[in-house]
Each structure stands twice: as structure tokens, then as C-alpha cells.
Amino acid sequence: MEQSFEKKMEDVTNKEGVIGCILTDKSGLCLGVKGKVSSDSAGVIAAMAELVTKIEPGSETPIISLQNEARQCLIHQQGSVIGAIFKEPLA
């Protein structure tokens, strides 16, 4: 399973504009990190993914998008794994 995560993270970080990614479980345990991302953010990412599902209970898991001047962060949960992709900001 660990090799699968590594391969997926490598594929994602090789995309144009992506500066890093992180995978975490629902408890906030960092499963993997690649690029310019801190593993310290795993707990916050997991908490955000959990809280946003309460906005529209019963619907599909949403994609969370955060952006500032330095970068954009997309967070999505699939099963028990939560992924966050960090990109250069939109122009």
C-alpha cells in the first residue's frame, strides 16, 4: 500500500503547477508527503475534511478549495484517505 501512495504522490507532484501533496487518514495521521508541504498540516487537513461534510450531510464528499497569494490547496476525501494538493495560485 505504501508504494501505491508513493507512486500516486509522485504522479501528482509531476503535474504542471503542483508544488506538493499530502495524504492523511481521518484521524490526521500523515500517510505521505511530497514536495513543498509540511506533514504538520495533516491534522488540520483531516479536520477540515470532516467538518465540511457536515455542511451538506448525505451528499458526496466535497472538494475544498483554499487560496492565498502564495498557493492554492485542494482537499478531497476518498474512502478513509484524505488528499491535499498544493498548487501555484491561479493567475
Buried (B, 14 or more C-beta within 10 A) or exposed (E): EEEEBEEBBEEBBEEEEBBBBBBBBBEBEBBBBBBEBEEEBBBEBBBBBBEBBEEEEEEEBBEBEEEEEEBBBBBBBEEEBBBBBBBEEEE
